[in-house]
């Protein structure tokens, strides 16, 4: 978590309130706000004299020191801002999909889910594009894909869980309600403005999500819990094998079925007793409401803009550099490009106001604003899904090349790439075909 180093906390600690670690999976919002200035009195004494404390609030402190309480008029607990990208898209949605995949596998609905998933049609106007693969076949999901997942997961899951059996009706209904509550919470959290009604809807969705999340509790199994379950199963089977040696053969089958049912029941009881939802991203959802009441909306402080800027400012510049003194080259290149863009914007603003500019400047502005770089064209138009045909009309309009020239070049390229046996002997290219 990004606030670990910033606030000198441990990994599973909340930067805003003093929620205990074993209660971070609940929906209680009555914990005391963190007072970082008070912690500075605990840490030097504990580090100097080797003291240990049972206070969970102090135990959640990291090794370093938080410098923000030393600044005037700064509340360190208010510096944290909810982030939809890292809390919901890249964390809770991925956890939710792991639970859903295990839930579907248990009830034999995983194949139906994959079939519905693969038939989702794209909708480019809204940016809704999905790969033609099952969810489990994709190794890595990015922010854009997880956002699209939130738009369709409820419908796909409802289709996969249709026509339940007698014993499956209640678990299927609870699973759909849990997923729907989290999806609705995410949708309302993206609003640019809120009213008391929308905040009440968010609170209701979060309450329902916490009430229904126990449906997926058995799929929150850690490695330690799984090791305990395996050890218990082996011990039970060893004892029952000794007991079956004294029983007649006709009764062993019935005992085997009873033992299997008892083994499954004890496994579920142990998993429910050991598993939990106590991870910090689950708790951070409860701070969305206070942030909205204080600052208005959540997307205002989203890190999506920073992630996109990191791609354009760092990654693309790194690829263009010589990988020699890369930091200096990246900073120098971006600073030069930023200065040029600012200069062009200033000149364009002066031109719009009717300022007296030289003809060379006006000519340069006209050529700059009307020309689109090939990279932008490739990313904006030609970046289609595999098997789709690029829109040549849009390419002609954006690049400023007439359709006639594009068609001629396409025919020329296709003619040059024909097999030799299909070409006319002694005449590899016939210019007359371009007239048609």
URBEL-V960381 format. One record per helix or strand of 2 or more residues. SS is the DSSP state (H for helix, E for strand). FROM is the first residue (numbers start at 1). TO is the last residue. If there is no record, write none. Layout:
# URBEL-V960381
SS FROM TO
SS FROM TO
This chain:
# URBEL-V960381
H 3 7
H 21 23
H 36 49
H 56 59
H 68 70
H 76 78
H 84 106
H 110 118
H 124 126
H 135 137
H 143 160
H 169 189
H 196 219
H 223 244
H 249 274
H 280 295
H 299 301
H 304 320
H 326 352
H 359 370
H 374 380
H 392 399
H 403 416
H 420 422
H 431 435
